[in-house]
Amino acid sequence: MARSVTAFCRSTWTLPQAPLPQRTPWGGAEATTPRRTAPASGVRHTRAVSAPTATPILPPEVLFSAESYHVLNKPPLWLTHQVHARFEVPDALGWARATLGEPELAPAHRLDRETSGVLILTRSSSAARGFHRLFLDRRVEKTYLAIVHGQPAWEEVTLDAPLGFLGLSDTNSIRVRQGVVPDGKPAVTHFEVLGRRGAYALLRCSPRTGRMHQLRAHLAHLGHPMVGDKIYGPHPEAFVQFVQTGLTPALLRTLQLPRQALHAHEVAFPFGGTTVRHTAPFPADLQAFWDAAG
């Protein structure tokens, strides 16, 4: 029987459960019981479409609740928050506000629509300011799991390579595409190989900075783009085709997954005099792909 990625990760490095501090640094006692509930494209010269995305299946899940924040497990294909778009896409913030009855909730950070995993929502303005300061001071550690194309020649590597917009050109029709450029913003990521199967590798990704598309752009620069990545993957026109035609069966066969194989596995930060860690289990779609790759 194929071994789950979550079990493999736990045998590779320690994933402690979140401590339960008695008081938050922004005031108030912690709730100590986890709470569960029911289950602009950036492309030039494209035409309008009616259904360019795969339909989300699972709703978000509340993994943990404290007086000052909630921790969600955001499924793939959900936005962090609503944005202006040509089509409707569900968003985790709107779901949480409606489901939990808390209109003041706000995201402490964001995940790309296709990225699954840990998402923190603050419950008050003071908590929002506190988390903003933690992120600003780079005191929040984030760990991602990614399935990439190819077999890295290294077991671990730290890439220090500045990132910036590549700009529109004859070879790039996507406005938001990032790349390693001399005048880019500092960007540092540590990568570690956790497993190898066939033509793919499972990586632990630890960003030291928080640049736009940092993990995806850095992996593409290393020659190991994520499976399913429409912008940085091995098929440079996949995103343009996706916007123009939607996720057709032919495009899905090319991409191999309807979304990028990236999962926000863990977030850790100082809280109440200790380090709190929140984790989200490896999602079923990526686990199934990894199982089939072996």
Residue pairs with C-beta under 8 A, 6 or more apart in sequence:
2 290
2 291
2 294
4 282
4 287
5 145
5 194
5 195
5 202
5 282
5 286
5 287
5 290
6 281
6 282
6 287
8 194
8 195
8 202
9 15
9 145
9 194
9 204
9 265
9 282
12 194
13 204
15 266
15 277
15 279
16 277
17 277
17 279
18 64
18 276
18 277
18 278
18 279
19 272
19 274
19 275
19 276
19 277
20 30
20 32
21 30
21 271
21 272
21 273
21 274
21 276
22 29
22 30
22 272
23 29
23 30
23 272
24 30
24 66
24 67
24 68
24 127
24 130
24 271
24 272
25 130
25 271
25 272
26 68
26 124
26 126
26 127
26 129
26 130
27 68
27 126
28 67
28 68
29 67
30 66
30 67
30 272
31 65
31 66
31 67
33 65
34 62
34 63
34 64
34 65
35 62
35 64
35 65
35 70
36 61
36 62
37 61
37 62
37 99
37 100
38 59
38 99
39 58
39 59
39 61
40 83
40 84
40 85
41 86
41 243
42 174
42 175
42 176
42 177
43 173
43 174
43 175
43 239
43 240
43 243
44 168
44 173
44 175
45 173
46 240
46 243
46 244
47 244
48 86
49 86
49 87
49 243
49 244
49 245
49 246
50 87
50 246
51 87
51 246
52 87
52 242
52 243
52 245
52 246
52 247
53 77
53 87
53 89
53 113
53 246
53 247
54 77
54 247
54 258
54 259
55 77
56 75
56 76
56 77
56 78
56 90
57 75
58 75
59 75
59 95
60 72
60 73
60 74
60 75
60 78
60 92
60 95
60 96
60 119
61 72
61 73
62 70
62 71
62 72
62 96
62 100
63 71
63 72
63 73
63 118
63 278
63 280
64 70
64 71
64 278
65 71
67 123
68 122
68 123
68 124
68 126
68 127
68 130
69 108
69 120
69 121
69 122
69 123
69 127
69 131
70 96
70 100
70 105
70 120
70 121
70 123
71 118
71 119
71 120
71 121
71 267
71 278
72 92
72 96
72 118
72 119
72 120
72 121
73 116
73 117
73 118
73 119
73 280
73 281
74 80
74 92
74 111
74 115
74 116
74 117
74 118
74 119
74 264
75 116
75 283
76 113
76 114
76 115
76 116
76 259
76 283
76 285
77 89
77 113
77 114
77 258
77 259
78 89
78 90
78 91
78 92
78 95
78 113
79 89
79 90
79 91
79 92
79 113
80 91
80 92
80 93
80 107
80 110
80 111
80 113
80 119
81 91
81 92
81 93
81 94
81 107
81 110
82 91
82 93
82 94
83 91
89 113
92 107
92 119
92 121
93 105
93 106
93 107
93 121
96 102
96 105
96 121
97 103
97 105
102 123
104 123
104 124
104 125
105 121
105 122
105 123
106 121
106 122
106 128
107 119
107 120
107 121
107 122
108 120
108 121
108 122
108 128
108 131
108 132
108 135
109 119
109 120
109 131
109 135
109 140
110 119
111 117
111 119
111 264
112 213
112 260
112 262
114 228
114 259
114 260
114 262
115 144
115 259
115 260
115 262
115 263
115 264
116 262
116 263
116 264
116 280
116 283
116 286
117 144
117 263
117 264
117 265
117 280
117 283
118 142
118 264
118 265
118 266
118 267
118 278
118 279
118 280
119 264
120 131
120 267
120 278
122 128
122 130
122 131
131 140
131 269
134 140
134 269
134 270
135 210
138 208
138 209
139 269
139 270
140 267
140 268
140 269
141 206
141 266
141 267
141 268
141 269
142 206
142 207
142 264
142 266
142 267
142 268
143 204
143 205
143 206
143 264
143 265
143 266
143 267
143 268
144 204
144 205
144 206
144 207
144 215
144 262
144 263
144 264
144 265
145 194
145 202
145 203
145 204
145 205
145 262
145 263
145 265
145 282
145 286
146 202
146 203
146 205
146 215
146 219
146 226
146 261
146 262
146 263
147 200
147 201
147 202
147 203
147 226
147 227
147 261
147 286
147 289
147 290
147 293
148 200
148 201
148 203
148 219
148 224
148 225
148 226
148 227
148 261
149 199
149 200
149 224
149 225
149 226
149 227
149 233
149 234
150 199
150 200
150 201
150 223
150 224
151 196
151 199
151 201
152 191
152 193
152 201
152 203
152 222
152 224
154 191
154 193
155 192
155 193
156 190
156 191
156 192
156 193
157 190
157 191
157 222
158 188
158 189
158 190
158 191
159 188
159 189
159 190
159 191
159 218
159 221
159 222
160 186
160 187
160 188
161 180
161 184
161 187
161 218
161 221
162 180
162 181
162 182
162 183
162 184
162 185
162 186
162 187
163 178
163 179
163 180
163 181
163 184
163 185
163 187
163 211
163 212
163 213
163 214
163 217
163 218
164 178
164 179
164 181
164 183
164 184
164 185
165 175
165 176
165 177
165 178
165 179
165 181
166 172
166 177
166 178
166 179
166 181
168 175
171 236
173 237
173 240
174 231
174 239
174 240
176 212
176 213
176 231
177 213
177 231
177 232
178 211
178 212
178 213
178 214
178 216
178 217
179 217
179 220
179 221
180 217
180 218
180 221
185 209
185 211
186 209
187 207
187 209
187 211
187 214
187 217
187 218
188 207
188 208
188 209
189 205
189 206
189 207
189 208
189 209
189 214
189 215
189 218
190 205
190 206
190 208
191 203
191 204
191 205
191 206
191 218
191 219
191 222
192 203
192 204
192 206
193 201
193 202
193 203
194 202
194 203
194 204
195 201
195 202
195 290
196 202
197 290
197 293
197 294
198 293
198 294
199 293
200 227
200 290
200 293
201 224
202 290
203 219
203 224
204 265
205 215
205 219
207 214
207 215
211 217
213 231
213 232
215 226
215 262
216 225
216 226
216 229
216 231
216 232
216 260
216 262
217 232
219 225
219 226
219 232
220 229
220 232
220 233
225 232
225 233
225 234
226 232
226 233
226 260
226 261
226 262
227 233
227 255
227 256
227 257
227 260
227 261
227 289
228 255
228 256
228 257
228 258
228 259
228 260
228 261
229 260
229 261
230 238
230 239
230 242
230 255
230 260
231 238
231 239
233 255
233 260
235 254
235 255
238 251
238 254
238 255
241 251
242 251
245 251
247 258
252 258
256 289
257 285
257 286
257 289
259 285
261 286
261 289
263 280
263 282
263 283
263 286
264 280
265 279
265 280
265 282
266 277
266 278
266 279
266 280
267 277
267 278
268 275
268 276
268 277
268 278
269 275
269 276
270 276
